[in-house]
Structures are given as structure tokens and as C-alpha cells.
Amino acid sequence: MKVKIDIECTPEEARRFMGLPDVTELHQQWMSKMQDMVGTGGSEDIFAQWAQMGMQGLQQWQDFISSAGGAQAPKKK
């Protein structure tokens, strides 16, 4: 037997229903800081730190870019 339930709700309603914390303010602060860093050239420091970590740093960078663009990074097989 299969049961299918479709629920229409906004992301905010879903977050509240699932009991997840509201991190909107934290996200806004983080994005503001990242924009400031990119605008002032501070992003080079981030690249240097990630480069020291090798492939793990590259994966973190790819994950960051994917999440910033709203896409998901492909899963490794």
C-alpha cells in the first residue's frame, strides 16, 4: 500500500513545523561579511587557507560555491 501526501507550505512554515531554528539573522550577517571580504580582496585569505588543506579545501570551496548559487554539489561515488 502506498500513501502519498502533498503539503503546500512556505519554507518558513516548514522550518517552524519541523522545529528548526530561525537562522535568518545569522545568515544575513554571514553573507554581509562574505560580501565585504570579496569586495575588499579579503577572499584571497580564504583561498590561501583552503589551498593548505589540499583536496579537502577544494571540496569545501566547491560546496560553498554550490550553496551560494542555490545548487547542490554532486555526490561522490
VENFEN-V936661 format. One record per residue. N is the residue number from 1. RES is the residue in one small letter. OMEGA is omega as a letter, one per 30 degrees, with the letter a starting at -180 (NA if undefined). Layout:
n=N res=RES omega=OMEGA
n=N res=RES omega=OMEGA
//
This chain:
n=1 res=m omega=l
n=2 res=k omega=l
n=3 res=v omega=l
n=4 res=k omega=a
n=5 res=i omega=l
n=6 res=d omega=l
n=7 res=i omega=l
n=8 res=e omega=l
n=9 res=c omega=l
n=10 res=t omega=l
n=11 res=p omega=l
n=12 res=e omega=l
n=13 res=e omega=l
n=14 res=a omega=l
n=15 res=r omega=l
n=16 res=r omega=a
n=17 res=f omega=a
n=18 res=m omega=l
n=19 res=g omega=a
n=20 res=l omega=a
n=21 res=p omega=l
n=22 res=d omega=a
n=23 res=v omega=a
n=24 res=t omega=a
n=25 res=e omega=l
n=26 res=l omega=l
n=27 res=h omega=l
n=28 res=q omega=l
n=29 res=q omega=a
n=30 res=w omega=l
n=31 res=m omega=l
n=32 res=s omega=l
n=33 res=k omega=l
n=34 res=m omega=l
n=35 res=q omega=l
n=36 res=d omega=a
n=37 res=m omega=a
n=38 res=v omega=a
n=39 res=g omega=a
n=40 res=t omega=l
n=41 res=g omega=l
n=42 res=g omega=a
n=43 res=s omega=l
n=44 res=e omega=l
n=45 res=d omega=l
n=46 res=i omega=l
n=47 res=f omega=a
n=48 res=a omega=l
n=49 res=q omega=a
n=50 res=w omega=a
n=51 res=a omega=l
n=52 res=q omega=a
n=53 res=m omega=l
n=54 res=g omega=a
n=55 res=m omega=l
n=56 res=q omega=l
n=57 res=g omega=l
n=58 res=l omega=l
n=59 res=q omega=l
n=60 res=q omega=l
n=61 res=w omega=l
n=62 res=q omega=l
n=63 res=d omega=l
n=64 res=f omega=a
n=65 res=i omega=l
n=66 res=s omega=a
n=67 res=s omega=l
n=68 res=a omega=l
n=69 res=g omega=l
n=70 res=g omega=l
n=71 res=a omega=l
n=72 res=q omega=l
n=73 res=a omega=l
n=74 res=p omega=l
n=75 res=k omega=l
n=76 res=k omega=l
n=77 res=k omega=NA
//
